Amino acid sequence: MPELPEVEVLRRTLAAHLVGDTVETVEVRERRLRERVVPATLRRRLAGRRLLGVDRRAKYLLLHFDGGSTLAVHLGMSGRLTIGPGDAPREPHEHAVFRLGSGRKLRFRDPRRFGALFALDTAAIASDRHFAGLGLEPLEPGFDAAALAAAGARRSCAVKAMLMDAKVVVGVGNIYASEALFRAGIHPSRSVARVSRQRWGRLAVAVVEVLRDAMAQGGTTLNDFADALGESGYFQVSLAVYDREGEPCPRCGAAIRRLRQLGRSTYYCPSCQR
């Protein structure tokens, strides 16, 4: 599933290549996504509108148009949002197409259909049910030891579970949580009640570092991710522990281990992470 770095890479690509273009027509070929798509709403809010900018909130892309409308896109597990020439052949699982004034088209493709596509008032984003309960953005000011410690004081769970809770921190999924905990030297099963302020500080720094490193390398492509031009990321070659069970730790040489948390595989070094 694309996480924050992948969505941010996609946001930057879209912003660089689409801002200033205009949506001419909207075609919805499959309404049955995670939430049912409403073609009439998309057409009413977006057709004839010029794209002013592209933002991100958590794992949602927010395409802002003149007239006060925003297109929100969530990639789900396998979604792709790509720019192509107007005469490009239809792809399998291509559920929505936005034809642009430049002659190109913006295509939403999602084989598993866990993605989401909806339009709303730009001014209503903060209060919308999709965004109102979201937690801290780790790449923005305020993400630090104090914020994590305060969140941990209100919970009784493993530190990795808290890190992946979108009500606490947004966009840090399984891959980057494992990598950040390794960099911070914290065992993923450690209770938040046993994480010191010093450890929270190391973790906050590690989360930001691993996310920025991943973005610099175009994100992590394990299965489906590609940016808006179809380019894959290559941060997977830099992963220290994720999906490396049995391999030597790059820091101490101990064999990487795997355990199950929240139904997902967690990878860690039993020597470096206490």
Buried (B, 14 or more C-beta within 10 A) or exposed (E): BBBBBBBBBBBBBBBEBBBEBBBBEBBBEBBEBBEEBBBEBBBEBBBEBEBBBBBBBBBBBBBBBEEEBBBBBBBBBBBBBBBBEEEBEEEEBBBBBBBBEBEBBBBBBBBBBBBBBBBBEBEEBEEBEBBEEBBBBBBEEEBBBEBBBEBBEEBEBBBBBBBBBBEBBBBBBBBBBBBBBBBBBBBBBBBBEEBEEEBBBBBBBBBBBBBBBBBEBBBBBBEBBBBBEEBBBEBBEBBBBBBBBEEEBBBEEEEBBBBEBEEBEBBBBEBBBE
